[in-house]
Amino acid sequence: MRIEILDSTLRDGAQSQNISFSVKDKLNMTRALDDFGVSFIEAGNPASNPKDAEFFDAALGMELQNSKLVPFGSTCRKNTNACDDSGIAALLYCGTEYVSIFGKSWDMHVEKILETSLEENIRMIADTVGYLVSNGKKVLFDAEHFFDGYKNNPDYAIATIKAAADAGAHTVILCDTNGGAFPELVSQGTAAARKSLPDEVTVGIHCHNDCGLAVANSMAAVEAGAGHIQGTFVGIGERCGNANLSTLIGNLQLKAGHSLVPEDSIKKLTEMAYFTAETCNIKLPAFLPYVGSGAFSHKGGMHADGVIKVRESFEHVNPELVGNRRSFVLSELAGRHSLIEKISRFGISVEKNSDDTKRVMDKLKEYERQGYVFEAAHASFELMVLRELQRFTPFFKICDYKIIESQTEGVNALANAMVKVKVGERFEITADEGMGPVNAIDKALRKALEVFYPVLSRMHLVDYKVRVIDAGASTAAITRVLIESSDGKKTWTTVGASEDIISASMTALVDSIEYMLYKNNVYNYMK
């Protein structure tokens, strides 16, 4: 069955907390979604947002290959004709083939929110849809709060969507606007809607995730006859978000046999999810189905051993089908199979029962008892393996460092750091200042080492995370520090752990510098 997708990342997704798109973001996202092959891109409300109006002006010249741009608005105001409504005029001005409008399907909303009669609401729906159709538009009608309305007054909820269909709506979308419906209600409501509308009118579904059921509800609607689904690509949206399209596409196309996007696009599912997260300026949650970095990660030794022998034993689909990859998480729970697989990626071959493998495994467990984790700190793990197998020579030695941090009348001043390093037989002493002790020692250390290794001028700290382990130990608690670094082309993460946050930070910082020098094949003066 062919199912249309309407991506609302740029409209409903923009209502998510702490997410805002520039016009350039919207244009870039539109190109990416069109290349991926979604049917519709709902890109904003030109009547209520000047930025959205600017976007549609800029988008008029875009030549989309697969997608239709859709502006979003509402039915005309009560006791007003659609032809006199400025919001409707703004939709027509966009010059798109399709427009999307929402109207009320819950009698409570009509009477208590719109403060009008049930009959007037029906008139508003019919007048708006009819006027837009008479002006050459294909109308997607969002039946807002349809399932709440269907539960409370099913006859009236059905009457609202029949009014839209009779006026010429191309698609009628049933909305679980509060996100509170269960799949059984969605299935019943969708089946009733499908039965009440002409076959040529497509029934769609739009779900919010307030009960964690947006994907399940969308799938229930499809099974009940919906041929159009709406959502956002990584599940962002108002409150708890919208139905996650990256999950729905995987479920419906790979596992339920429906056609949503071109076959080649499925392999770009993970790439599209990461692009969306980057555009939203958020980190893609590792646990997202299909596309998250942890979607095909295996930590338990038995799981890792099983998936190496038979992929299907612990993976419901092949990660390569969605452009993702399998990973083995290194921890005290890891088995030797996963450890060997991970080490092999460094170009090192070790045997399962060798002394080398046992030594690395024992070291890994020892580090984790001290508070280290290597799940995200792959650079530190690689260095740990190289050191334990005696395949790594340090590039420098820190002989001494001092940090001075002061505070005047509650205002933090710049921190000052001094560091003495030894490279080969030479010493270098350097000082610098920064916003806080870690920034200060980072700048001082790299300044000292750049005398010997100029390539370090390209390196900078991208992110710094601190987590206190066993907070009940008060000031004696272990502090874990993760540092993400970059040379402008690649990024890598290192870890340190100690009762002293500065010591933990120094361990992660030193690993970060050592890793860059090692990966860049820099000449080692310490050899």
VMD Tcl script that draws the C-alpha trace (Angstrom):
set ca {
  {0.00 0.00 0.00}
  {1.27 3.46 -0.88}
  {1.27 5.82 2.11}
  {1.88 9.55 1.86}
  {4.18 11.24 4.36}
  {3.77 14.83 5.51}
  {6.83 15.99 7.42}
  {5.96 18.76 9.90}
  {9.44 19.27 11.33}
  {9.52 22.87 10.12}
  {6.04 23.68 11.48}
  {4.98 21.47 14.39}
  {8.60 20.65 15.18}
  {9.40 24.35 15.50}
  {6.96 24.46 18.42}
  {9.29 22.22 20.39}
  {11.03 23.76 23.38}
  {14.40 25.39 22.57}
  {14.14 24.80 18.80}
  {14.10 27.65 16.30}
  {14.78 27.60 12.58}
  {16.24 30.38 10.49}
  {15.01 30.85 6.93}
  {18.26 29.27 5.74}
  {17.66 26.28 8.04}
  {14.21 25.83 6.54}
  {15.51 26.00 2.98}
  {18.27 23.47 3.73}
  {15.83 21.15 5.48}
  {13.38 21.41 2.59}
  {16.06 20.35 0.11}
  {17.06 17.41 2.30}
  {13.47 16.21 2.79}
  {12.78 16.52 -0.93}
  {15.90 14.49 -1.72}
  {14.82 11.89 0.83}
  {11.44 11.62 -0.88}
  {8.66 12.61 1.54}
  {5.36 13.49 -0.13}
  {4.67 16.80 1.64}
  {6.69 19.33 3.62}
  {4.60 21.44 5.97}
  {6.85 24.44 6.39}
  {5.02 26.97 8.54}
  {2.17 29.40 9.02}
  {2.69 32.47 6.80}
  {-0.18 34.38 8.44}
  {1.16 34.22 11.99}
  {4.92 34.26 11.49}
  {6.84 36.77 9.33}
  {9.77 34.34 9.12}
  {7.49 31.72 7.58}
  {6.16 34.25 5.09}
  {9.77 35.09 4.17}
  {10.52 31.38 3.74}
  {7.64 30.84 1.30}
  {8.76 33.87 -0.70}
  {12.27 32.40 -0.90}
  {10.96 28.89 -1.66}
  {8.92 29.92 -4.69}
  {11.95 29.45 -6.93}
  {12.89 26.02 -5.57}
  {12.54 23.12 -7.98}
  {11.51 20.20 -5.80}
  {11.63 16.74 -7.33}
  {9.66 14.62 -4.88}
  {7.89 16.82 -2.35}
  {5.10 19.38 -2.28}
  {5.46 22.43 -0.05}
  {2.46 23.06 2.18}
  {1.67 26.26 4.10}
  {-0.41 25.85 7.26}
  {-3.32 27.89 8.59}
  {-6.75 27.68 10.18}
  {-10.32 27.90 9.04}
  {-11.79 31.37 8.74}
  {-12.81 33.17 11.90}
  {-16.31 32.78 13.29}
  {-18.97 34.94 11.65}
  {-16.50 35.80 8.88}
  {-16.40 34.62 5.28}
  {-13.27 32.88 4.05}
  {-12.90 35.37 1.21}
  {-12.52 38.17 3.77}
  {-10.08 36.35 6.09}
  {-6.48 37.62 6.06}
  {-5.13 34.23 7.14}
  {-6.73 32.52 4.16}
  {-5.36 35.24 1.88}
  {-1.86 34.52 3.21}
  {-2.22 30.85 2.29}
  {-3.28 31.76 -1.26}
  {-0.38 34.21 -1.56}
  {2.17 31.41 -1.02}
  {1.46 30.10 -4.51}
  {1.65 26.41 -3.56}
  {-0.41 23.61 -5.07}
  {-1.45 22.32 -1.62}
  {-2.51 24.10 1.55}
  {-3.17 22.73 5.01}
  {-5.85 24.11 7.33}
  {-7.11 22.96 10.70}
  {-10.61 23.10 12.10}
  {-12.28 21.93 15.29}
  {-13.78 18.44 15.60}
  {-14.36 18.38 19.35}
  {-17.66 19.94 20.38}
  {-16.17 21.09 23.70}
  {-13.53 23.12 21.84}
  {-16.12 24.63 19.54}
  {-18.34 25.84 22.36}
  {-15.78 26.71 25.05}
  {-12.63 27.68 23.12}
  {-14.03 29.15 19.89}
  {-17.15 30.23 21.80}
  {-19.43 29.64 18.88}
  {-22.15 27.21 17.86}
  {-21.64 23.73 16.45}
  {-23.44 24.84 13.27}
  {-21.18 27.86 12.80}
  {-18.10 25.67 13.12}
  {-19.40 23.40 10.36}
  {-20.01 26.48 8.21}
  {-16.47 27.75 8.85}
  {-14.99 24.42 7.74}
  {-17.11 24.12 4.59}
  {-16.69 27.77 3.59}
  {-12.89 27.71 4.05}
  {-12.29 24.45 2.21}
  {-14.70 25.39 -0.58}
  {-13.12 28.82 -1.06}
  {-9.59 27.41 -1.24}
  {-10.69 24.70 -3.69}
  {-12.44 27.31 -5.86}
  {-9.08 29.11 -6.02}
  {-7.36 26.02 -7.40}
  {-5.89 24.66 -4.17}
  {-5.75 21.05 -3.01}
  {-6.71 21.14 0.64}
  {-5.38 19.00 3.48}
  {-7.89 19.37 6.30}
  {-6.59 18.72 9.84}
  {-9.48 17.65 12.06}
  {-8.07 19.02 15.33}
  {-8.83 16.98 18.47}
  {-10.69 14.47 16.31}
  {-10.27 11.52 18.67}
  {-11.29 13.48 21.77}
  {-14.30 14.68 19.79}
  {-15.08 11.19 18.51}
  {-14.97 9.83 22.07}
  {-17.23 12.60 23.41}
  {-19.63 13.13 20.47}
  {-18.87 10.78 17.57}
  {-21.68 12.05 15.33}
  {-20.42 15.62 15.48}
  {-16.76 14.67 14.96}
  {-17.73 12.71 11.83}
  {-19.90 15.64 10.66}
  {-16.90 17.98 10.71}
  {-14.80 15.79 8.44}
  {-17.75 15.12 6.13}
  {-18.20 18.89 5.78}
  {-14.56 19.22 4.71}
  {-14.81 16.31 2.27}
  {-18.09 17.54 0.77}
  {-16.47 20.96 0.22}
  {-13.70 19.33 -1.80}
  {-10.90 18.48 0.66}
  {-8.22 16.31 -0.94}
  {-7.18 14.67 2.36}
  {-8.79 14.61 5.80}
  {-6.32 14.17 8.65}
  {-7.50 12.86 12.01}
  {-5.53 14.52 14.81}
  {-4.76 13.22 18.28}
  {-3.87 16.76 19.28}
  {-3.61 16.13 23.03}
  {-1.65 12.91 22.49}
  {-3.89 11.10 24.95}
  {-5.56 8.49 22.76}
  {-4.85 4.76 22.89}
  {-4.47 2.61 19.75}
  {-7.91 1.01 20.18}
  {-9.65 4.41 20.03}
  {-7.51 5.51 17.09}
  {-8.31 2.31 15.21}
  {-12.05 2.67 15.85}
  {-12.12 6.37 14.97}
  {-10.09 5.91 11.79}
  {-12.27 3.04 10.60}
  {-15.40 5.12 11.22}
  {-13.89 8.09 9.36}
  {-12.84 5.91 6.43}
  {-16.35 4.45 6.21}
  {-18.03 7.87 6.26}
  {-15.91 9.50 3.52}
  {-15.79 8.94 -0.25}
  {-13.07 6.59 -1.45}
  {-11.36 9.38 -3.38}
  {-10.72 11.32 -0.16}
  {-7.54 10.16 1.58}
  {-7.72 9.68 5.34}
  {-4.63 10.76 7.27}
  {-3.33 10.56 10.84}
  {-1.51 13.15 12.99}
  {-0.44 12.00 16.47}
  {1.29 13.62 19.42}
  {3.35 11.61 21.87}
  {2.04 12.65 25.29}
  {1.37 9.03 26.25}
  {4.36 7.68 24.35}
  {2.00 6.15 21.78}
  {2.36 8.42 18.74}
  {4.07 5.77 16.61}
  {1.76 2.97 17.79}
  {-1.32 5.13 17.19}
  {-0.14 6.09 13.70}
  {0.39 2.43 12.83}
  {-3.07 1.56 14.20}
  {-4.56 4.22 11.93}
  {-2.76 2.81 8.89}
  {-4.09 -0.66 9.66}
  {-7.58 0.88 9.90}
  {-7.35 2.52 6.48}
  {-5.26 5.70 6.74}
  {-3.16 6.37 3.66}
  {-1.40 9.51 4.88}
  {0.76 9.96 8.00}
  {2.15 13.09 9.59}
  {4.99 13.57 12.03}
  {8.45 15.02 12.50}
  {11.66 13.34 11.53}
  {13.14 12.80 14.96}
  {9.93 13.14 16.95}
  {10.32 16.77 18.03}
  {7.23 18.89 18.59}
  {5.13 20.64 21.15}
  {5.13 19.18 24.68}
  {6.23 15.54 24.29}
  {6.66 15.76 20.54}
  {5.05 14.27 17.44}
  {5.09 10.83 15.87}
  {8.69 10.04 14.94}
  {8.84 9.59 11.17}
  {12.23 7.86 11.21}
  {10.65 5.10 13.33}
  {7.40 5.02 11.35}
  {9.19 4.77 8.02}
  {11.31 1.90 9.31}
  {8.31 0.07 10.77}
  {5.89 0.56 7.90}
  {8.24 0.17 4.95}
  {10.73 -2.40 6.19}
  {8.45 -4.53 8.34}
  {4.83 -3.95 7.28}
  {5.39 -3.93 3.52}
  {4.04 -0.43 2.78}
  {5.66 2.05 0.39}
  {6.43 5.46 1.90}
  {9.68 6.69 0.31}
  {11.85 5.51 -2.60}
  {13.72 2.27 -1.86}
  {17.10 4.03 -2.03}
  {15.99 6.48 0.65}
  {15.67 3.82 3.34}
  {19.46 3.49 3.33}
  {19.64 7.24 4.07}
  {17.27 7.04 7.05}
  {20.04 7.45 9.64}
  {21.76 10.19 7.65}
  {18.47 12.11 7.38}
  {17.87 11.80 11.11}
  {21.32 13.15 11.95}
  {20.90 16.01 9.47}
  {17.58 16.91 11.11}
  {19.12 16.85 14.60}
  {22.03 18.99 13.43}
  {19.65 21.51 11.85}
  {17.63 21.59 15.08}
  {20.88 22.03 17.04}
  {20.11 19.03 19.24}
  {21.90 15.77 19.88}
  {20.21 12.77 18.31}
  {19.13 10.49 21.19}
  {21.20 7.30 21.12}
  {18.16 5.15 21.93}
  {16.05 6.14 18.89}
  {14.92 3.05 16.94}
  {16.69 2.41 13.64}
  {18.75 5.64 13.57}
  {20.23 6.16 17.07}
  {23.86 5.36 17.75}
  {22.68 2.79 20.29}
  {19.99 1.22 18.09}
  {22.30 -1.65 17.18}
  {24.78 -1.52 20.05}
  {25.45 -4.58 22.16}
  {26.85 -4.41 25.67}
  {26.10 -7.73 27.33}
  {28.66 -10.43 26.53}
  {26.03 -13.04 25.63}
  {24.27 -10.59 23.30}
  {27.51 -9.63 21.55}
  {28.51 -13.27 21.19}
  {25.09 -14.15 19.81}
  {24.88 -11.39 17.22}
  {28.37 -12.19 15.93}
  {27.30 -15.80 15.34}
  {23.76 -15.12 14.06}
  {22.79 -11.50 13.41}
  {19.08 -12.13 13.88}
  {19.62 -13.42 17.40}
  {19.66 -9.88 18.84}
  {18.88 -7.56 15.88}
  {15.38 -7.20 14.44}
  {16.69 -5.77 11.13}
  {20.08 -5.44 9.46}
  {21.47 -2.01 10.51}
  {22.88 -1.50 7.01}
  {19.33 -1.36 5.62}
  {18.80 2.00 7.33}
  {22.34 3.32 6.96}
  {23.29 2.58 10.56}
  {25.98 0.26 11.90}
  {26.42 -2.32 14.61}
  {28.60 -1.44 17.58}
  {29.89 -3.33 20.58}
  {29.94 -1.36 23.79}
  {33.03 -1.89 25.89}
  {32.33 -2.37 29.57}
  {32.67 -4.85 32.40}
  {29.68 -6.64 30.85}
  {31.41 -7.10 27.50}
  {32.48 -10.53 26.32}
  {35.71 -11.33 24.53}
  {34.03 -11.55 21.13}
  {32.95 -7.91 21.29}
  {36.34 -6.85 22.65}
  {38.17 -8.58 19.83}
  {35.82 -7.07 17.25}
  {36.42 -3.60 18.66}
  {40.20 -4.02 18.77}
  {40.22 -5.28 15.17}
  {38.94 -1.87 14.05}
  {42.30 -0.44 15.17}
  {44.11 -2.78 12.78}
  {45.19 -5.05 15.65}
  {44.60 -8.79 15.62}
  {44.35 -10.66 18.93}
  {43.15 -14.16 19.74}
  {40.15 -14.83 21.98}
  {42.09 -16.73 24.67}
  {45.43 -14.91 24.34}
  {47.24 -13.20 27.18}
  {46.86 -9.90 25.31}
  {43.08 -10.21 25.27}
  {42.95 -11.16 28.94}
  {45.22 -8.24 29.85}
  {43.07 -5.70 28.00}
  {39.87 -7.16 29.47}
  {41.28 -7.00 33.00}
  {42.44 -3.42 32.46}
  {39.03 -2.44 31.11}
  {37.30 -3.83 34.20}
  {39.84 -2.13 36.49}
  {39.22 1.25 34.84}
  {35.46 0.89 35.12}
  {35.76 0.13 38.82}
  {37.55 3.48 39.08}
  {34.63 5.30 37.43}
  {35.70 5.29 33.77}
  {33.29 4.47 30.95}
  {34.38 3.97 27.36}
  {30.98 3.72 25.67}
  {31.28 7.26 24.28}
  {35.03 7.76 24.79}
  {36.32 5.65 21.90}
  {39.56 7.62 21.65}
  {40.49 6.87 25.27}
  {39.63 3.22 24.74}
  {41.89 2.95 21.71}
  {44.75 4.56 23.61}
  {44.16 2.22 26.56}
  {44.41 -0.81 24.26}
  {47.58 0.49 22.58}
  {49.21 1.19 25.93}
  {48.28 -2.18 27.38}
  {49.64 -3.95 24.30}
  {52.78 -1.81 24.47}
  {52.15 -0.31 21.03}
  {52.08 3.31 22.12}
  {54.80 5.71 23.27}
  {53.63 8.94 24.99}
  {54.36 12.10 23.01}
  {55.10 14.18 26.12}
  {55.27 14.14 29.88}
  {53.66 16.66 32.21}
  {56.21 17.45 34.89}
  {54.18 19.98 36.83}
  {51.14 22.22 36.59}
  {49.51 24.86 38.75}
  {46.12 26.56 38.50}
  {45.11 29.79 40.23}
  {41.47 30.79 40.32}
  {40.11 33.81 42.16}
  {36.76 35.36 42.92}
  {36.03 38.98 43.75}
  {32.71 39.96 45.35}
  {31.02 36.87 43.98}
  {32.28 37.43 40.41}
  {34.56 34.78 38.94}
  {37.74 36.18 37.44}
  {39.84 34.55 34.73}
  {41.71 31.44 35.87}
  {45.49 31.28 35.37}
  {47.41 28.10 34.62}
  {51.10 27.23 34.38}
  {52.38 23.96 32.96}
  {55.83 22.39 32.56}
  {56.16 19.66 29.93}
  {59.02 17.44 28.80}
  {59.32 16.31 25.18}
  {62.36 14.16 24.52}
  {65.15 15.82 26.46}
  {63.70 19.31 26.22}
  {61.48 21.19 28.67}
  {58.94 23.90 28.05}
  {57.19 26.06 30.65}
  {54.14 28.07 29.57}
  {51.30 29.97 31.22}
  {47.92 31.13 29.98}
  {44.53 32.23 31.25}
  {41.00 31.13 30.47}
  {37.38 31.11 31.52}
  {37.72 28.61 34.33}
  {40.53 26.23 35.32}
  {39.97 23.64 32.59}
  {39.99 26.22 29.82}
  {43.12 27.79 31.29}
  {45.10 24.54 31.59}
  {43.91 23.43 28.15}
  {45.28 26.63 26.57}
  {48.52 26.53 28.54}
  {49.20 22.86 27.77}
  {48.57 23.19 24.06}
  {50.63 26.37 23.88}
  {53.59 24.53 25.44}
  {53.22 21.53 23.15}
  {52.76 23.55 19.96}
  {56.46 24.40 20.21}
  {57.13 20.75 19.40}
  {53.93 19.79 17.59}
  {52.56 22.73 15.51}
  {49.64 20.59 14.29}
  {48.00 21.13 17.69}
  {47.10 24.68 16.63}
  {44.21 23.10 14.67}
  {42.80 21.39 17.75}
  {40.07 22.84 19.93}
  {37.77 21.62 22.68}
  {34.19 21.20 21.45}
  {32.34 19.96 24.53}
  {33.04 19.34 28.20}
  {30.74 17.20 30.34}
  {31.00 16.44 34.04}
  {29.11 13.77 35.96}
  {29.38 13.09 39.68}
  {29.29 9.36 40.47}
  {27.99 8.22 43.86}
  {26.90 11.67 44.99}
  {26.27 10.23 48.45}
  {30.01 10.25 49.02}
  {29.83 14.07 49.14}
  {33.15 15.76 48.33}
  {34.89 12.36 48.05}
  {32.65 11.34 45.15}
  {34.23 10.24 41.89}
  {33.89 12.80 39.10}
  {33.81 11.59 35.50}
  {34.79 14.03 32.76}
  {34.13 13.60 29.03}
  {35.93 15.91 26.61}
  {35.00 16.14 22.94}
  {37.71 17.62 20.72}
  {38.03 18.46 17.04}
  {40.65 19.38 14.47}
  {38.05 20.95 12.18}
  {37.48 17.74 10.25}
  {37.03 14.98 12.80}
  {35.87 14.83 16.39}
  {36.84 12.41 19.15}
  {35.94 11.90 22.80}
  {38.13 11.07 25.78}
  {37.40 10.33 29.43}
  {38.95 10.85 32.84}
  {37.77 9.93 36.34}
  {39.01 10.98 39.77}
  {37.91 12.35 43.13}
  {39.53 15.59 41.90}
  {37.72 17.23 38.97}
  {40.93 18.92 37.76}
  {42.79 15.61 37.76}
  {39.95 13.93 35.86}
  {39.92 16.79 33.36}
  {43.69 16.58 32.87}
  {43.49 12.84 32.15}
  {40.85 13.39 29.48}
  {42.69 16.39 28.07}
  {46.02 14.57 27.81}
  {44.31 11.64 26.08}
  {42.69 14.05 23.64}
  {46.03 15.60 22.67}
  {47.84 12.24 22.52}
  {45.08 10.85 20.30}
  {45.32 13.69 17.80}
  {49.09 13.39 17.54}
  {48.85 9.63 17.14}
  {46.16 9.80 14.46}
  {48.04 12.47 12.53}
  {51.20 10.33 12.44}
  {53.17 13.13 14.05}
  {56.84 12.40 14.71}
  {57.24 11.34 18.34}
  {60.17 13.12 19.99}
  {59.92 10.82 23.02}
  {60.92 7.72 21.07}
}
mol new
graphics top color blue
foreach p $ca { graphics top sphere $p radius 0.5 }
foreach p [lrange $ca 0 end-1] q [lrange $ca 1 end] { graphics top cylinder $p $q radius 0.2 }
display resetview
